[in-house]
């Protein structure tokens, strides 16, 4: 980043992050509404599972290709194009709903829309992560990744409440229109932002060759390869204490709506706090020490949650758990941004997205059925111990 680019960079990065949070809010709100619609209309676990798969699997399949494109093409145009693709698919569904008479046909159309939305997210996410180091000087990356994480947590905190309110007083069509409006607003803000010039990788090779080059680059570098593997394992072992938290609360503390809501809100509040802490503190001077401390804390809180039999204590541990989660994610993202060459950022973050969207469903497939065989408390304690072990070898 040259001297001219350093002037006013804080305003540019904040404008960029705000634009992305606006579009994320609409996307998260609508995705939750789709799952709720399937649950309320069918009471079928198969339909809910289908929407969940359609939200993650396409993103898993396209993320690395999206990373290749982020290195080949202008990232701002790629982000805007992905947002417009999602908004266009949503708009077509809004137009089609009045003409669909049967519920199965409507659900099928919504599934197709979810696939397109997931593909768009898989294209957009690597480009977003690759843009941040274009805008932020290296010495401030940890702080601004913390700000980004905090803003994302605020969106994830607010979107469920907004989705419930909108869905309760309005129609599915009106809910979908919110996503279109936020996409237009977010891309409008981004279009006003001039990004620093990015190095564009050569286009002589085909996309498949670029993928091979990216994989070879990532795993030939000891640190980058280790970070990607740690992130995949971290995502996998997050499932018992994080994504199965609702099941744990129902089994241990009772099937009370307030309990479930409180656990969800406290978890996101912890992530917000973690983002604020990372944005002001910036982590230890040693990035590896920051990552190890986050993993150690995360695993310890998971064990504590598994042992807890008092709901207030559980909520306190959940808040710290969320903060530690943000600490780990911020450290890994920053280390990858600092270590990866500018022309390879898209492919490396495409791999990072692949790790998340791949290991999360695998974790659900493993730990979900296992929780029907073994006490979930044991599984949470075991996963926490595994994360502490990973902290010891990073």
For each residue, the residues with C-beta under 8 A, 3 or more apart:
1: 5 6 9 134 137 196
2: 5 6
3: 6 7
4: 7
5: 1 2 9 196
6: 1 2 3 9 137
7: 3 4
8: 11 12
9: 1 5 6 12 13 135 136 137
10: 13 14
11: 8 14 15
12: 8 9 15 16 135 193 194
13: 9 10 16 17 132 135 136 144
14: 10 11 17 18 147
15: 11 12 18 19 189 190 192 193
16: 12 13 19 20 131 132 135 190 193
17: 13 14 20 21 144 147 148 151
18: 14 15 21 22 151 189
19: 15 16 22 23 186 187 189 190 193
20: 16 17 23 24 79 128 186 190
21: 17 18 24 25 151 152 154 155
22: 18 19 25 26 182 185 186 189
23: 19 20 26 27 83 182 183 186 187
24: 20 21 27 28 152 155
25: 21 22 28 29 155 158 159 162 182
26: 22 23 29 30 178 179 180 181 182 183 186
27: 23 24 30 31 86 117 121 179 182
28: 24 25 31 32 155 156 159 163
29: 25 26 32 33 159 162 163 166 175 178 179
30: 26 27 33 34 90 117 163 175 176 178 179
31: 27 28 34 35 55 114 117
32: 28 29 35 36 159 160 163
33: 29 30 36 37 163 166 167 172 175 176
34: 30 31 37 38 51 110 113 114
35: 31 32 38 39 48 51 52
36: 32 33 39 40 163 167
37: 33 34 40 41 110 167 172
38: 34 35 41 42 44 47 48 50 51 107 110
39: 35 36 42 43 44 47 48
40: 36 37 43
41: 37 38 103 107
42: 38 39 47 103 107
43: 39 40
44: 38 39 47 48
45: 48 49
46: 49 50
47: 38 39 42 44 50 51 107
48: 35 38 39 44 45 51 52
49: 45 46 52 53
50: 38 46 47 53 54 111
51: 34 35 38 47 48 54 55 110 111 114
52: 35 48 49 55 56
53: 49 50 56 57 361
54: 50 51 57 58 111 114 115 118
55: 31 51 52 59 114 117 118
56: 52 53 59 60 118 357 360 361
57: 53 54 60 61 118 357 361
58: 54 61 62 115 118 119 122
59: 55 56 62 63 118 119 121 122 125 353 357
60: 56 57 63 122 354 357 358 361
61: 57 58 122
62: 58 59 65 66 118 119 122 123
63: 59 60 66 67 122 125 126 350 351 353 354 357
64: 67 68 211 214 347 350 351 353 354
65: 62 68 69 122 123 207 211 350
66: 62 63 69 70 78 82 122 123 124 125 126 127 346 350 353
67: 63 64 70 71 126 130 214 346 347 348 349 350 351 353
68: 64 65 71 72 207 210 211 214 346 347 350
69: 65 66 72 73 78 123 127 346
70: 66 67 73 75 78 126 127 130 345 346 347 349 350
71: 67 68 130 200 201 210 214 343 344 345 346 347
72: 68 69 200 201 203 210 346
73: 69 70 77 78 200
74: 77 78 198 200
75: 70 78 79 127 130 131 134 195 198 346
76: 79 80 131 190 191 193 195
77: 73 74 80 81
78: 66 69 70 73 74 75 81 82 123 124 127
79: 20 75 76 82 83 124 127 128 131 187 190
80: 76 77 83 84 187 190 191
81: 77 78 84 85 123
82: 66 78 79 85 86 120 121 123 124 127
83: 23 79 80 86 87 120 124 183 186 187
84: 80 81 87 88 183 187
85: 81 82 88 89 116 119 120 123
86: 27 82 83 89 90 116 117 120 121 179 183
87: 83 84 90 91 179 180 183 184
88: 84 85 91 92
89: 85 86 92 93 113 116 117 120
90: 30 86 87 93 94 113 117 176 179 180 183
91: 87 88 94 95 180
92: 88 89 95 96 113
93: 89 90 96 97 109 110 113 176
94: 90 91 97 173 176 177 180
95: 91 92 98
96: 92 93 99 100 109
97: 93 94 100 106 109 172 173
98: 95 173
99: 96
100: 96 97 105 106 109
101: 105
102: 105 106
103: 41 42 106 107
104: 107 108
105: 100 101 102 108 109
106: 97 100 102 103 109 110
107: 38 41 42 47 103 104 110 111
108: 104 105 111 112
109: 93 96 97 100 105 106 112 113
110: 34 37 38 51 93 106 107 113 114
111: 50 51 54 107 108 114 115
112: 108 109 115 116
113: 34 89 90 92 93 109 110 116 117
114: 31 34 51 54 55 110 111 117 118
115: 54 58 111 112 118 119
116: 85 86 89 112 113 119 120
117: 27 30 31 55 86 89 90 113 114 120 121
118: 54 55 56 57 58 59 62 114 115 121 122
119: 58 59 62 85 115 116 122 123
120: 82 83 85 86 89 116 117 123 124
121: 27 59 82 86 117 118 124 125
122: 58 59 60 61 62 63 65 66 118 119 125 126 353 357
123: 62 65 66 69 78 81 82 85 119 120 126 127
124: 66 78 79 82 83 120 121 127 128
125: 59 63 66 121 122 128 129 349 353
126: 63 66 67 70 122 123 129 130 346 347 349 350 352 353
127: 66 69 70 75 78 79 82 123 124 130 131 346
128: 20 79 124 125 131 132
129: 125 126 132 333 337 345 349 352
130: 67 70 71 75 126 127 133 134 198 345 346 349
131: 16 75 76 79 127 128 134 135 195
132: 13 16 128 129 135 136 141 144 145 148 337
133: 130 136 138 141 337 338 342 345
134: 1 75 130 131 195 196 198 342
135: 9 12 13 16 131 132 195 196
136: 9 13 132 133 140 141 144
137: 1 6 9 140 141
138: 133 141 338
139:
140: 136 137 143 144
141: 132 133 136 137 138 144 145 334 337 338
142: 145 146 278 282 283 287 290 330 331 334
143: 140 146 147 278 279 280 282
144: 13 17 132 136 140 141 147 148 279
145: 132 141 142 148 149 278 330 333 334 337
146: 142 143 149 150 274 275 276 277 278 279 280 281 282 326 330
147: 14 17 143 144 150 151 275 279
148: 17 132 144 145 151 152 275
149: 145 146 152 153 271 274 275 278 326 329 330
150: 146 147 153 154 271 272 274 275 276 278 279 326
151: 17 18 21 147 148 154 155 275
152: 21 24 148 149 155 156 271 275
153: 149 150 156 157 268 269 271 272 274 275 322 326
154: 21 150 151 157 158 272
155: 21 24 25 28 151 152 158 159
156: 28 152 153 159 160 268 271
157: 153 154 160 161 265 268 269 271 272
158: 25 154 155 161 162
159: 25 28 29 32 155 156 162 163
160: 32 156 157 163 164 264
161: 157 158 164 165
162: 25 29 158 159 165 166
163: 28 29 30 32 33 36 159 160 166 167 175
164: 160 161 167 168
165: 161 162 168 169
166: 29 33 162 163 169 170 174 175 178
167: 33 36 37 163 164 170 172 175
168: 164 165
169: 165 166
170: 166 167 174 175
171: 174 175
172: 33 37 97 167 175 176
173: 94 97 98 176 177
174: 166 170 171 177 178
175: 29 30 33 163 166 167 170 171 172 178 179
176: 30 33 90 93 94 172 173 179 180
177: 94 173 174 180 181
178: 26 29 30 166 174 175 181 182
179: 26 27 29 30 86 87 90 175 176 182 183
180: 26 87 90 91 94 176 177 183 184
181: 26 177 178 184 185
182: 22 23 25 26 27 178 179 185 186
183: 23 26 83 84 86 87 90 179 180 186 187
184: 87 180 181 187 188
185: 22 181 182 188 189
186: 19 20 22 23 26 83 182 183 189 190
187: 19 23 79 80 83 84 183 184 190 191
188: 184 185 191 192
189: 15 18 19 22 185 186 192 193
190: 15 16 19 20 76 79 80 186 187 193
191: 76 80 187 188
192: 15 188 189
193: 12 15 16 19 76 189 190
194: 12
195: 75 76 131 134 135 198
196: 1 5 134 135
197:
198: 74 75 130 134 195 342
199: 342 343
200: 71 72 73 74 343
201: 71 72 210 343 344
202: 205
203: 72
204:
205: 202 209 210 213
206: 209 210
207: 65 68 210 211
208: 211 212
209: 205 206 212 213
210: 68 71 72 201 205 206 207 213 214 347
211: 64 65 68 207 208 214 215 347
212: 208 209 215 216
213: 205 209 210 216 217 347
214: 64 67 68 71 210 211 217 218 344 347 348 350 351
215: 211 212 218 219 351
216: 212 213 219 220
217: 213 214 220 221 224 341 344 347 348
218: 214 215 221 224 225 228 344 347 348 351
219: 215 216 224 225 228
220: 216 217 225
221: 217 218 224 225 339
222: 225 226
223: 226 227 335 339
224: 217 218 219 221 227 228 336 339 340 348
225: 218 219 220 221 222 228 229
226: 222 223 229 230 394
227: 223 224 230 231 332 335 336 339
228: 218 219 224 225 231 232 348 351 352 355
229: 225 226 232 233
230: 226 227 233 234 291 295 332 390 394
231: 227 228 234 235 332 352 355 356
232: 228 229 235 236 355 356 358 359
233: 229 230 236 237 359 386 390
234: 230 231 237 238 295 298 328 332 387 390
235: 231 232 238 239 355 356 359 360 363
236: 232 233 239 359 360 362 363 366
237: 233 234 240 299 302 363 383 384 386 387 390
238: 234 235 241 242 243 325 360 363 383
239: 235 236 242 243 244 360 363 364 366 367 368 383
240: 237 243 244 302 306 367 371 376 379 380 382 383
241: 238 244 245 248 301 302 305 306 321 380 383 384
242: 238 239 245 267 321 325
243: 238 239 240 360 363 364
244: 239 240 241 247 248 367 368 371 376 379
245: 241 242 248 249 263 264 267 318
246: 249 250 260 263 264
247: 244 250 251 371 376
248: 241 244 245 251 252 305 376 377 380
249: 245 246 252 253 254 259 260 263 314
250: 246 247 253 254 255 259 260
251: 247 248 376
252: 248 249 309 314 377
253: 249 250 256 259 311 314
254: 249 250 259
255: 250
256: 253 259 260
257: 260 261
258: 261 262
259: 249 250 253 254 256 262 263 311
260: 246 249 250 256 257 263 264
261: 257 258 264 265
262: 258 259 265 266 315
263: 245 246 249 259 260 266 267 314 315 318
264: 160 245 246 260 261 267 268
265: 157 261 262 268 269
266: 262 263 269 270 315 318 319 322
267: 242 245 263 264 270 271 318 319 321 322
268: 153 156 157 264 265 271 272 322
269: 153 157 265 266 272 273 319 322
270: 266 267 273 274 318 319 320 321 322 323 325 326
271: 149 150 152 153 156 157 267 268 274 275 322 323 325 326
272: 150 153 154 157 268 269 275 276 322
273: 269 270 276 277 319 322 323
274: 146 149 150 153 270 271 277 278 322 323 324 325 326 327 330
275: 146 147 148 149 150 151 152 153 271 272 278 279 326 330
276: 146 150 272 273 279 280
277: 146 273 274 280 281 323 326 327
278: 142 143 145 146 149 150 274 275 281 282 283 326 327 330
279: 143 144 146 147 150 275 276 282
280: 143 146 276 277
281: 146 277 278
282: 142 143 146 278 279
283: 142 278 287 290 327 330 331 334
284: 287 289 290 293
285: 289
286: 289 290
287: 142 283 284 290 291 331 334 335 338
288: 291 292 335 394
289: 284 285 286 292 293
290: 142 283 284 286 287 293 294 327 331
291: 230 287 288 294 295 328 331 332 335 394
292: 288 289 295 296 391 392 394
293: 284 289 290 296 297 327 391
294: 290 291 297 298 324 325 327 328 331 391
295: 230 234 291 292 298 299 328 387 388 390 391 394
296: 292 293 299 300 387 388 391 392
297: 293 294 300 301 320 324 327
298: 234 294 295 301 302 321 324 325 327 328 384 387
299: 237 295 296 302 303 383 384 385 386 387 388 389 390 391
300: 296 297 303 304 384 388
301: 241 297 298 304 305 317 318 320 321 324 384
302: 237 240 241 298 299 305 306 321 380 381 383 384 387
303: 299 300 306 307 380 381 384 385 388
304: 300 301 307 308 317 384
305: 241 248 301 302 308 314 317 318 321 380 384
306: 240 241 302 303 376 377 378 379 380 381 384
307: 303 304 377 381
308: 304 305 313 314 317
309: 252
310: 313 314
311: 253 259 314 315
312: 315 316
313: 308 310 316 317
314: 249 252 253 263 305 308 310 311 317 318
315: 262 263 266 311 312 318 319
316: 312 313 319 320
317: 301 304 305 308 313 314 320 321
318: 245 263 266 267 270 301 305 314 315 321 322
319: 266 267 269 270 273 315 316 322 323
320: 270 297 301 316 317 323 324
321: 241 242 267 270 298 301 302 305 317 318 324 325
322: 153 266 267 268 269 270 271 272 273 274 318 319 325 326
323: 270 271 273 274 277 319 320 326 327
324: 274 294 297 298 301 320 321 327 328
325: 238 242 270 271 274 294 298 321 322 328 329
326: 146 149 150 153 270 271 274 275 277 278 322 323 329 330
327: 274 277 278 283 290 293 294 297 298 323 324 330 331
328: 234 291 294 295 298 324 325 331 332
329: 149 325 326 332 333
330: 142 145 146 149 274 275 278 283 326 327 333 334
331: 142 283 287 290 291 294 327 328 334 335
332: 227 230 231 234 291 328 329 335 336 352
333: 129 145 329 330 336 337 352
334: 141 142 145 283 287 330 331 337 338
335: 223 227 287 288 291 331 332 338 339
336: 224 227 332 333 339 340 348 349 352
337: 129 132 133 141 145 333 334 340 345
338: 133 138 141 287 334 335
339: 221 223 224 227 335 336
340: 224 336 337 344 345 348
341: 217 344 345
342: 133 134 198 199 345
343: 71 199 200 201
344: 71 201 214 217 218 340 341 347 348
345: 70 71 129 130 133 337 340 341 342 348 349
346: 66 67 68 69 70 71 72 75 126 127 130 349 350
347: 64 67 68 70 71 126 210 211 213 214 217 218 344 350 351
348: 67 214 217 218 224 228 336 340 344 345 351 352
349: 67 70 125 126 129 130 336 345 346 352 353
350: 63 64 65 66 67 68 70 126 214 346 347 353 354
351: 63 64 67 214 215 218 228 347 348 354 355
352: 126 129 228 231 332 333 336 348 349 355 356
353: 59 63 64 66 67 122 125 126 349 350 356 357
354: 60 63 64 350 351 357 358
355: 228 231 232 235 351 352 358 359
356: 231 232 235 352 353 359 360
357: 56 57 59 60 63 122 353 354 360 361
358: 60 232 354 355 361 362
359: 232 233 235 236 355 356 362 363
360: 56 235 236 238 239 243 356 357 363 364
361: 53 56 57 60 357 358 364 365
362: 236 358 359 365 366
363: 235 236 237 238 239 243 359 360 366 367
364: 239 243 360 361 367 368
365: 361 362 368 369
366: 236 239 362 363 369 370
367: 239 240 244 363 364 370 371 379 383
368: 239 244 364 365 371 372
369: 365 366 372 373
370: 366 367 373 374 379
371: 240 244 247 367 368 374 376 379
372: 368 369
373: 369 370
374: 370 371 378 379
375: 378 379
376: 240 244 247 248 251 306 371 379 380
377: 248 252 306 307 380 381
378: 306 374 375 381 382
379: 240 244 306 367 370 371 374 375 376 382 383
380: 240 241 248 302 303 305 306 376 377 383 384
381: 302 303 306 307 377 378 384 385
382: 240 378 379 385 386
383: 237 238 239 240 241 299 302 367 379 380 386 387
384: 237 241 298 299 300 301 302 303 304 305 306 380 381 387 388
385: 299 303 381 382 388 389
386: 233 237 299 382 383 389 390
387: 234 237 295 296 298 299 302 383 384 390 391
388: 295 296 299 300 303 384 385 391 392
389: 299 385 386 392 393
390: 230 233 234 237 295 299 386 387 393 394
391: 292 293 294 295 296 299 387 388 394
392: 292 296 388 389
393: 389 390
394: 226 230 288 291 292 295 390 391
